[in-house]
Amino acid sequence: MSWEVVIGLETHAQLSTRSKIFSGASTAFGASPNSQASAVDIALPGVLPVLNKGAVERAIRFGLAVGGKINRRSIFARKNYFYPDLPKGYQISQYELPIIEGGSMTIMVGDQEKTVRLTRAHLEEDAGKSLHEDFHGMSGIDLNRAGTPLLEIVSEPDMHSAAEAVAYAKTLHSLVRWVDICDGNMQEGSFRCDANVSVRKAGDTKLGTRAELKNLNSFRFLERAIEYEVKRQIGILEDGGKVVQETRLYDPDKDETRSMRSKEDAMDYRYFPDPDLSPLNVSQQWIDEVRTAMPELPEARRKRFVEEYGVPPEEAKTITDSKDMAIYFERSIRRLVELNPAEWLADSDEGRKWYGQAIAKAVTGLVAAQINRAETEIRDYPVSPDQLALLHARMMKDVITSKSAREVFIELWEHPRNDESAIDEIIEKRGLKQISDSSEIEKIVDQVIAANEKQVADYKAGKEKAFNSLVGQVMKATKGKANPAQVNEILKRKLAG
Amino acid sequence: MLNLTIKQLSAELAAKRVSSAEATGFFINRIKALNKKYNAFISVDEERSMAAARAADERIAGGRAGPLTGVPLAHKDIFCAKGWLTTCGSKILSNFVAPYDAHVIQRFNEAGAVVAGKTNMDEFAMGSSSESSYYGPVRNPWDTSAVPGGSSGGSAAAVAARLVPAATGTDTGGSIRQPAALSGVCGLKPTYGLVSRYGMIAFASSLDQGGPFARTAEDLALLLNAMAGFDARDSTSLEREPEDYTRDLAKSIKGLRIGLPAEFFADGVAPDVAKAVDGAIAQFKRLGCEAVEVELPNMKLSVPVYYVLAPAEASSNLARFDGVRYGYRAPEYSDLIDMYKKTRAQGFGAEVKRRILVGTYVLSHGYYDAYYIKAQKLRRLIAQDFVEAFRKCDLIVGPTSPTTAFKIGEKAGDPVQMYLSDIYTIAVNLAGLPGMSIPCGFGGGDHPVGLQIIGNYFGEARMLNAAHQYQQATDWHARMPQGIAG
């Protein structure tokens, strides 16, 4: 039997406002317990909520980024339940009329594009934290997080594999940072995903019974939990059983999900409009102002990079995963166009694309690798976009080889300098200038041929590989500084001779 | 001193014929002597009050006094006042000392008024008799076997017994006007949104509104001047230009159109109340007012609508009293759920529990549409009735309560009878309109009768004008209960 997996995600993104959604207390992470809980946050008798406009503005930014409908009027509702870290005994959320409805995101699964529709996004407040350790049989309550603004983003059940769910989550994660509404820090809980997972027989139109997976605080856990859960549900169905609608917790240590509460235990939250807050009215003027201040969105930028700079789609995707990376990339190209090392391509589409592809390759290759290895971010990367452009200009002008360029990278990584002149100074100082004097190369080729009789014989017997080995020997002898095209040409001529 | 109005006391203070310390000491002594009899106060803090009085005297000496500087006022124990026990009449807050001032308290502090004490009330303002307080029932100064009305009965009784010249209260369904009527004093509930609810412990947020008690309309105007005004900490507070509510007091009310809704004079009203109210209407006519018949056809639905909406909001508003962060916590419990259950079972009284249950029920899945949504629709119809009525008249007049003060214990076992005592006041809260009650005579047993005056939105100045003119021509408001001498 063939099964179809159906997944929808609910994501809580903490909005990056300095103060809370309904009080003036700070939202900074990591303060000592209850030091950032105001009278409103601890729900003293008589206190009232006042909406933080910054949270609304961020919700509007998100709505514009996903092409959703921004409701001119939305309603805050109370979600009533008792829990010690929920001081009021209710959470202020949006229920029947959320601020954002609809919208969609394009995700890349491999090199395939896919559209995931969004159901809604609504504003709400975060709860505090219960601390169950260190209190000798009791629990501690930290209300610093209580009242932190959240945007809950709900997708349609448009994903059909763990890989798609992860691609969606990553795209969303990158988008909320791109439009500057959430810092995306998953360890600190700024970006949290729950997954609704069900399976059905291939071809069925009715959705299967779903389980809601919680505690997925990394992309890896999201993937593992869905994979486990899909296997579990298929196992039940293939044994003739029924999947129970429930909430399941992912345990990363055991790599499994386990039941937290079933639908029968589901609470009646008794939602009703919060009488302490008037309906939220968003004027068209406000929406227009926010729109004007919006950056170019990642999808648009990705497409532009493909078209304008000839970047392969997958590389364009990697570059536009973060706004800083995209800005770095484009700044570097612009500098390279200014430097214009390949004069014959000046001001042509081909020229720009040639430059673009070269920079894209560097950014997604060496630059990305160095950043990943050092676990840092592009904003802290010691080679500036202008330096990267100049380095390419020097390669394109045959001043240095790509191998020597790597040495410049490493030098800059170890001894950061942000002036452009650093490039030529390093080339000079380390003697990296390319050898293009053909008589010098010919001398070295002669030596290599003389010292490698076997490879020469093999080549003459038709073994192409032997040729590469000989080229390698020449490059080694010149410490990578010989012009590779010249080496090829001279070697071929001499071996034929 | 005993019978000075705020206006008069203020003049005495300004002329330095009397100091705030003397005035405050006088009233604190009265409270100490008479509170056993009326049980109008939950907290008195002589030291704190006297310190405030001395500060007020310095301010007066420095020439920085306003009309309320040095005037002792009592506040319903629903308002948070920094450093004061603030119980809301409940065991569950019986140990809660407020760490901040309500907006209303802050405004009075800024005006230099002195907090003379915190008054008794129905638990969480739920009641019409001030019998449901954890601190015992309040007694009516006109008849100590009768209730003073509620829920702000402590404030009404305190003003009636001259324990303070004036006090504050809150009105969710009549909790200022009805006790004002039953205790023979003046009370005003402002337009919803005029007085900030910040620091006023919420019962039903969409209906609650703070307001003053005093013995004259003129004093109400002076108090309202201090209480009213925009507060950014309350999202339902209305941003508008401040008004001087005393500005129109002296205006003639000749030609003022007084609306008389037939619904206010139907079978439910007791004959002695009807007689006194008719007398007041005749007086208004003598003052040149024109009586106009109006209709409020949906008003009869106001009690059932109110008893869906107010408990719904209350069930959620009172969820914060869970024993976790402040207030009473049951001494023994086995786990978290048990702690919640025991704390709330022991901490809340019967009427509060009844309303939490009703509110929880009407918000439950499957009942929400039939109760809550329907009640909201009816609320709009009730409000619309008033809009229509105010096309034909400037003020609406009628009885505040269908009966005069009833006996303590008389209705305590019959919640529906108790709820019906607010039948003339509730619709005003549902519509968000301002309303007031002033003394207009006496009924059986020499119990006071209150006249309700309802204004259009922000019609406080006009209401106060009519009430003041009425009080210039009559002396019902100046009558004093027997046996308050101490």
Interface residues (C-beta under 8 A of the other chain):
Chain A: A39 I42 A43 L44 P45 G46 V47 L48 P49 V50 L51 R78 N80 F82 P84 P87 K88 G89 Y90 S139 I141 D268 R270 Y271 F272 P275 D276 L277 S278
Chain B: F79 C80 T86 C88 L93 F96 A98 P99 Y100 A102 R197 Y198 G199 M200 I201 A202 A204 S205 S206 A232 R233 D234 S235 T236 A312 E313 S315 S316 L318 A319 R320 F321 D322 V324 R325 Y326 L336 Y340 T360 L363 S364 H365 Y368 Y372
